[in-house]
């Protein structure tokens, strides 16, 4: 009887461990960022800079509400969209935000900032 209880407990524990390891948690809030990138390359006319900025601004608010950081490249991409719209100040702010969040991007972000001054 004890062996049967131990076996059931062992199998139950194994099942719980297996199922919990399948759940992936990410440290970043991705929102619609990946879908925007995909759409931009698959159907370029559909993902206009204005459309992308609107979606990305909503993602920023959602990330703040979930207290999660945005992924690498998010602010750089947002800055590029602002640049395409002619919004230089917003583009600079986005490149600075990317540089602040990911210091390893500083060399590239500094080049972008230097070119748009």
Secondary structure, 3 states (H helix, E strand, C coil): CHHHHHHHHHHHHHHHHHHHHHCCCCCEECCCHHHHHHHHHHCCCCCCHHHHHHHHHHHHHHHHHHCCEECCCHHHHHHHHHHHHCCHHHHHHHHHHHHHHCHHHHHHHHHHHHHHC
